Amino acid sequence: MMLIVGLTGGIGSGKTTVGKLFAELGVPVYNSDREARRLMEESGKVREAIKALLGEQAYRGNSPDRAYIAGKVFGNTDLLELLNAIVHPAVKADFKNWVGQQQNPYLIQEAAILFENGSYHEFDKIVLVRAPREERIRRIGERDGSSREEIEVRMAHQWDDARKIALADYVIENLDLENTRFEVEKIHRHLMKISG
């Protein structure tokens, strides 16, 4: 039986770093954000639906204009929900197709909002990545050049860690890379055991 494991955490917690550590152990990892960006470029159906929602300016050729799209949807919950209603089903179908091609005791879907959008019910196990709020703000600022205010607006759309911890099967405190690697290896051994 192949286990489907969700990997999640608030913005700046280090989900992608943890995903890479699992991948180094030979675990197939599906990065939902990266695949959503790919589908926004490659899927004509997704592209046309986004243009219909946000206007032709949402794309330059086949490439989404991320700054334009972000400017439209951030702070506008209704538009954000409509955009998600286009992108999320496309990602879900793509993930299902990807799962069918994998042969591993378990695999991972990395997704930022699987608690918030209710999809956490669809996973056999959930790994939550955490880091202190100030550390997360620092990381995102360095990574994206975002202001503190912009980061806090994005954080406000996500559940706080206390709500997530109650629903997670494993929690990784991601502050020190060596400790994070140790935690990943421990979880990996456990998942291999229960999926075997």
VOBA-1610 file (N, C-alpha, C; in pm, whole numbers, padded with zeros to 5 digits, always signed):
BEGIN
Met+00085-00119+00000Met+00000+00000+00000Met+00088+00125+00000Met+00071+00209-00099Met+00150+00332-00105Met+00081+00441-00022Leu+00155+00497+00072Leu+00100+00605+00155Leu+00115+00739+00083Ile+00013+00823+00096Ile+00020+00959+00044Ile+00037+01052+00164Val+00151+01120+00167Val+00186+01204+00282Val+00182+01351+00241Gly+00112+01432+00321Gly+00108+01576+00298Gly+00221+01643+00374Leu+00289+01736+00309Leu+00395+01815+00373Leu+00352+01960+00368Thr+00336+02021+00484Thr+00282+02156+00486Thr+00351+02240+00594Gly+00320+02367+00595Gly+00374+02460+00694Gly+00348+02601+00646Gly+00349+02694+00739Gly+00325+02833+00703Gly+00433+02886+00610Ile+00403+02996+00546Ile+00497+03060+00454Ile+00628+03090+00529Gly+00740+03054+00469Gly+00871+03079+00530Gly+00915+02976+00632Ser+00834+02870+00651Ser+00871+02769+00751Ser+00981+02676+00701Gly+00995+02665+00569Gly+01099+02579+00513Gly+01048+02447+00458Lys+00922+02446+00412Lys+00864+02324+00352Lys+00950+02270+00238Thr+00995+02360+00151Thr+01069+02316+00032Thr+01203+02255+00072Thr+01268+02313+00172Thr+01393+02256+00224Thr+01369+02115+00275Val+01261+02097+00351Val+01228+01965+00405Val+01194+01869+00291Gly+01120+01918+00191Gly+01088+01836+00074Gly+01213+01785+00004Lys+01313+01872-00007Lys+01440+01833-00070Lys+01512+01725+00012Leu+01504+01735+00145Leu+01567+01634+00230Leu+01500+01497+00212Phe+01367+01497+00198Phe+01297+01370+00170Phe+01337+01318+00032Ala+01347+01408-00066Ala+01384+01367-00202Ala+01524+01305-00203Glu+01615+01359-00120Glu+01751+01303-00111Glu+01749+01159-00060Leu+01642+01124+00013Leu+01628+00986+00063Leu+01557+00897-00039Gly+01531+00952-00157Gly+01469+00874-00264Gly+01317+00877-00266Val+01259+00969-00189Val+01112+00978-00184Val+01063+01071-00295Pro+00965+01027-00376Pro+00908+01118-00476Pro+00833+01232-00407Val+00864+01357-00445Val+00801+01474-00384Val+00736+01558-00493Tyr+00608+01586-00477Tyr+00532+01671-00570Tyr+00518+01808-00505Asn+00580+01909-00564Asn+00575+02045-00510Asn+00456+02118-00574Ser+00348+02135-00499Ser+00224+02191-00554Ser+00242+02332-00609Asp+00318+02417-00538Asp+00338+02555-00586Asp+00409+02556-00720Arg+00515+02477-00730Arg+00593+02473-00854Arg+00508+02417-00970Glu+00433+02312-00941Glu+00349+02252-01046Glu+00234+02345-01084Ala+00181+02421-00988Ala+00075+02519-01019Ala+00130+02624-01116Arg+00254+02670-01091Arg+00315+02769-01182Arg+00333+02708-01321Arg+00376+02581-01326Arg+00394+02515-01455Arg+00260+02504-01529Leu+00156+02465-01457Leu+00024+02450-01520Leu-00031+02585-01567Met-00001+02692-01492Met-00045+02826-01534Met+00020+02866-01666Glu+00138+02811-01692Glu+00206+02839-01820Glu+00166+02742-01929Glu+00162+02612-01896Glu+00149+02509-01999Glu+00006+02472-02034Ser-00088+02488-01941Ser-00225+02446-01967Ser-00304+02559-02031Gly-00344+02539-02156Gly-00425+02639-02226Gly-00556+02665-02154Lys-00614+02558-02098Lys-00742+02569-02028Lys-00728+02661-01905Val-00621+02639-01828Val-00596+02721-01708Val-00569+02866-01749Arg-00484+02883-01851Arg-00447+03017-01899Arg-00571+03097-01941Glu-00657+03035-02022Glu-00777+03105-02071Glu-00872+03141-01958Ala-00885+03050-01860Ala-00974+03076-01746Ala-00921+03192-01662Ile-00789+03199-01644Ile-00730+03309-01566Ile-00746+03441-01640Lys-00725+03440-01771Lys-00746+03563-01850Lys-00891+03609-01841Ala-00983+03514-01848Ala-01126+03549-01839Ala-01158+03611-01702Leu-01089+03563-01599Leu-01114+03613-01463Leu-01047+03749-01439Leu-00919+03760-01479Leu-00840+03877-01439Leu-00804+03971-01554Gly-00840+03932-01677Gly-00809+04017-01792Gly-00685+03968-01867Glu-00674+04011-01993Glu-00563+03969-02079Glu-00427+04006-02020Gln-00423+04114-01938Gln-00295+04161-01879Gln-00236+04059-01782Ala-00315+03957-01744Ala-00266+03855-01651Ala-00154+03772-01714Tyr-00141+03779-01848Tyr-00037+03703-01918Tyr+00042+03792-02013Arg+00169+03759-02025Arg+00253+03814-02131Arg+00291+03695-02218Gly+00227+03682-02332Gly+00245+03561-02411Gly+00184+03446-02333Asn+00263+03339-02313Asn+00213+03225-02235Asn+00254+03232-02088Ser+00328+03339-02052Ser+00378+03348-01914Ser+00287+03435-01829Pro+00245+03382-01714Pro+00163+03464-01625Pro+00244+03583-01572Asp+00180+03698-01565Asp+00243+03817-01505Asp+00213+03810-01355Arg+00308+03753-01281Arg+00285+03724-01140Arg+00256+03850-01057Ala+00328+03957-01086Ala+00308+04081-01009Ala+00166+04134-01032Tyr+00121+04130-01158Tyr-00015+04176-01191Tyr-00119+04090-01120Ile-00101+03957-01128Ile-00198+03865-01068Ile-00202+03884-00916Ala-00083+03891-00854Ala-00076+03910-00708Ala-00143+04041-00668Gly-00119+04147-00746Gly-00179+04277-00719Gly-00331+04272-00723Lys-00384+04190-00811Lys-00530+04176-00825Lys-00592+04098-00709Val-00526+03986-00670Val-00593+03894-00577Val-00560+03917-00430Phe-00441+03971-00399Phe-00409+03989-00258Phe-00491+04102-00200Gly-00558+04071-00090Gly-00648+04170-00031Gly-00788+04161-00089Asn-00808+04078-00194Asn-00942+04057-00249Asn-00975+03908-00237Thr-01036+03873-00125Thr-01061+03731-00093Thr-01146+03663-00200Asp-01246+03734-00253Asp-01334+03674-00354Asp-01257+03636-00479Leu-01174+03730-00528Leu-01095+03702-00649Leu-00994+03590-00625Leu-00934+03591-00505Leu-00836+03487-00471Leu-00904+03349-00473Glu-01024+03343-00418Glu-01098+03216-00417Glu-01132+03171-00559Leu-01168+03265-00645Leu-01200+03231-00784Leu-01076+03183-00859Leu-00962+03248-00831Leu-00836+03205-00893Leu-00801+03064-00845Asn-00813+03041-00714Asn-00784+02908-00658Asn-00876+02802-00716Ala-01001+02841-00745Ala-01099+02746-00803Ala-01059+02705-00945Ile-00973+02783-01009Ile-00920+02747-01141Ile-00795+02660-01125Val-00703+02706-01040Val-00570+02643-01030Val-00574+02512-00950His-00644+02512-00835His-00640+02395-00748His-00692+02266-00813Pro-00806+02269-00883Pro-00851+02145-00949Pro-00752+02096-01055Ala-00685+02189-01123Ala-00585+02150-01224Ala-00466+02082-01156Val-00423+02136-01042Val-00313+02075-00965Val-00356+01938-00911Lys-00478+01930-00863Lys-00528+01804-00807Lys-00528+01693-00914Ala-00575+01726-01033Ala-00578+01628-01142Ala-00436+01588-01183Asp-00346+01689-01187Asp-00206+01664-01224Asp-00138+01574-01120Phe-00167+01601-00992Phe-00110+01521-00883Phe-00158+01376-00893Lys-00287+01359-00919Lys-00344+01223-00931Lys-00275+01145-01043Asn-00252+01212-01154Asn-00183+01153-01268Asn-00039+01115-01229Trp+00028+01206-01156Trp+00165+01185-01110Trp+00174+01064-01016Val+00077+01054-00923Val+00074+00943-00827Val+00070+00810-00902Gly-00009+00804-01010Gly-00023+00682-01088Gly+00106+00635-01152Gln+00203+00727-01162Gln+00332+00693-01225Gln+00439+00656-01122Gln+00407+00665-00992Gln+00508+00642-00888Gln+00502+00498-00838Gln+00619+00448-00799Gln+00625+00318-00733Gln+00721+00331-00616Asn+00665+00366-00503Asn+00745+00388-00383Asn+00657+00353-00264Pro+00714+00312-00151Pro+00629+00281-00035Pro+00543+00401+00007Tyr+00599+00522-00007Tyr+00519+00642+00020Tyr+00569+00756-00067Leu+00484+00855-00085Leu+00524+00975-00159Leu+00467+01097-00088Ile+00519+01213-00129Ile+00485+01336-00058Ile+00428+01439-00153Gln+00322+01505-00108Gln+00274+01625-00177Gln+00301+01744-00085Glu+00386+01835-00134Glu+00415+01957-00059Glu+00312+02062-00098Ala+00237+02112+00000Ala+00132+02210-00028Ala+00117+02305+00091Ala+00110+02433+00062Ala+00108+02534+00168Ala-00021+02535+00248Ile-00134+02516+00182Ile-00261+02542+00251Ile-00351+02418+00259Leu-00293+02301+00284Leu-00379+02183+00284Leu-00470+02175+00407Phe-00440+02247+00514Phe-00536+02257+00625Phe-00645+02357+00588Glu-00600+02475+00542Glu-00693+02584+00513Glu-00795+02547+00407Asn-00755+02467+00305Asn-00850+02434+00199Asn-00922+02301+00223Gly-00896+02238+00339Gly-00968+02116+00376Gly-00916+01988+00313Ser-00812+01998+00230Ser-00765+01878+00160Ser-00683+01784+00251Tyr-00656+01827+00374Tyr-00577+01742+00464Tyr-00645+01607+00490His-00777+01601+00471His-00850+01474+00489His-00806+01368+00388Glu-00746+01412+00276Glu-00713+01320+00167Glu-00577+01250+00186Phe-00506+01283+00293Phe-00372+01227+00314Phe-00372+01119+00422Asp-00281+01023+00405Asp-00267+00918+00507Asp-00194+00972+00630Lys-00095+01057+00607Lys-00018+01118+00717Lys+00015+01262+00677Ile+00037+01346+00779Ile+00073+01486+00752Ile+00196+01525+00832Val+00293+01585+00762Val+00414+01639+00823Val+00400+01791+00823Leu+00410+01851+00940Leu+00402+01997+00954Leu+00542+02052+00981Val+00582+02153+00903Val+00711+02220+00924Val+00683+02353+00994Arg+00758+02378+01101Arg+00739+02502+01179Arg+00869+02577+01194Ala+00856+02707+01213Ala+00968+02793+01252Ala+00907+02914+01322Pro+00982+02979+01412Pro+00927+03097+01480Pro+00888+03206+01381Arg+00783+03279+01416Arg+00726+03382+01328Arg+00831+03481+01278Glu+00915+03532+01370Glu+01015+03633+01329Glu+01116+03574+01231Glu+01152+03448+01253Glu+01246+03380+01163Glu+01183+03364+01024Arg+01054+03330+01021Arg+00983+03315+00894Arg+00978+03448+00819Ile+00948+03555+00891Ile+00941+03689+00828Ile+01078+03724+00770Arg+01185+03695+00847Arg+01321+03724+00799Arg+01350+03645+00670Arg+01317+03516+00671Arg+01345+03430+00554Arg+01272+03479+00429Ile+01143+03512+00445Ile+01064+03553+00328Ile+01116+03687+00275Gly+01149+03777+00368Gly+01204+03907+00327Gly+01330+03891+00245Glu+01419+03801+00290Glu+01544+03775+00217Glu+01517+03708+00083Arg+01421+03615+00082Arg+01392+03537-00039Arg+01321+03619-00146Asp+01216+03693-00104Asp+01128+03761-00201Asp+01148+03911-00208Gly+01222+03966-00110Gly+01232+04112-00103Gly+01100+04176-00061Ser+01010+04096+00001Ser+00880+04149+00044Ser+00895+04233+00170Ser+00807+04331+00186Ser+00807+04411+00309Ser+00740+04330+00420Arg+00766+04370+00544Arg+00705+04303+00659Arg+00553+04304+00648Glu+00499+04418+00604Glu+00353+04433+00591Glu+00297+04333+00488Glu+00364+04321+00374Glu+00319+04225+00270Glu+00323+04082+00323Ile+00430+04051+00397Ile+00445+03916+00451Ile+00333+03887+00552Glu+00303+03985+00637Glu+00201+03964+00740Glu+00062+03948+00678Val+00037+04015+00565Val-00091+03996+00494Val-00101+03852+00445Arg+00009+03799+00390Arg+00009+03661+00341Arg-00006+03563+00457Met+00060+03592+00569Met+00050+03504+00686Met-00093+03501+00741Ala-00163+03613+00730Ala-00299+03623+00784Ala-00395+03528+00714His-00361+03486+00592His-00446+03393+00517His-00425+03248+00560Gln-00324+03225+00645Gln-00292+03088+00686Gln-00326+03067+00833Trp-00362+02944+00866Trp-00391+02910+01006Trp-00265+02929+01090Asp-00287+02952+01221Asp-00170+02956+01309Asp-00126+02812+01340Asp-00002+02798+01386Asp+00057+02666+01405Asp-00019+02580+01506Ala-00076+02641+01609Ala-00146+02563+01712Ala-00260+02481+01651Arg-00334+02540+01559Arg-00444+02468+01492Arg-00389+02354+01406Lys-00276+02379+01340Lys-00218+02278+01251Lys-00158+02161+01330Ile-00091+02193+01441Ile-00026+02089+01521Ile-00128+01984+01565Ala-00248+02030+01600Ala-00353+01939+01648Ala-00391+01835+01541Leu-00369+01869+01414Leu-00409+01781+01303Leu-00292+01709+01236Ala-00169+01747+01273Ala-00051+01688+01208Ala-00008+01558+01277Asp+00050+01468+01198Asp+00104+01343+01254Asp+00248+01359+01299Tyr+00322+01446+01230Tyr+00463+01472+01263Tyr+00485+01623+01256Val+00567+01674+01348Val+00601+01817+01347Val+00752+01831+01344Ile+00803+01909+01248Ile+00946+01935+01239Ile+00970+02082+01272Glu+01053+02106+01374Glu+01094+02243+01408Glu+01215+02274+01319Asn+01196+02360+01221Asn+01301+02383+01122Asn+01379+02510+01150Leu+01478+02497+01240Leu+01566+02610+01270Leu+01710+02576+01234Asp+01749+02454+01268Asp+01886+02410+01246Asp+01883+02296+01144Leu+01956+02311+01032Leu+01947+02216+00921Leu+01982+02074+00963Glu+02085+02059+01046Glu+02126+01923+01087Glu+02016+01856+01170Asn+01955+01933+01258Asn+01845+01879+01339Asn+01725+01846+01249Thr+01699+01933+01152Thr+01588+01908+01058Thr+01613+01780+00980Arg+01737+01762+00935Arg+01774+01640+00860Arg+01751+01515+00948Phe+01791+01525+01075Phe+01772+01414+01169Phe+01623+01380+01183Glu+01539+01484+01196Glu+01394+01464+01210Glu+01336+01400+01083Val+01381+01447+00966Val+01333+01392+00838Val+01367+01243+00830Glu+01491+01208+00867Glu+01534+01068+00860Glu+01452+00980+00955Lys+01421+01035+01073Lys+01341+00961+01171Lys+01199+00935+01116Ile+01139+01040+01059Ile+01004+01027+01002Ile+01008+00931+00883His+01112+00941+00802His+01128+00853+00685His+01129+00706+00729Arg+01208+00676+00833Arg+01215+00537+00882Arg+01077+00488+00927His+01006+00577+00998His+00872+00539+01046His+00775+00515+00931Leu+00778+00606+00832Leu+00688+00591+00715Leu+00721+00465+00635Met+00849+00435+00621Met+00888+00313+00550Met+00835+00190+00624Lys+00842+00196+00757Lys+00798+00082+00838Lys+00647+00061+00825Ile+00570+00171+00837Ile+00423+00153+00835Ile+00368+00132+00695Ser+00445+00171+00592Ser+00395+00151+00456Ser+00436+00014+00403Gly+00538-00045+00467Gly+00589-00174+00422Gly+00495-00288+00456
//
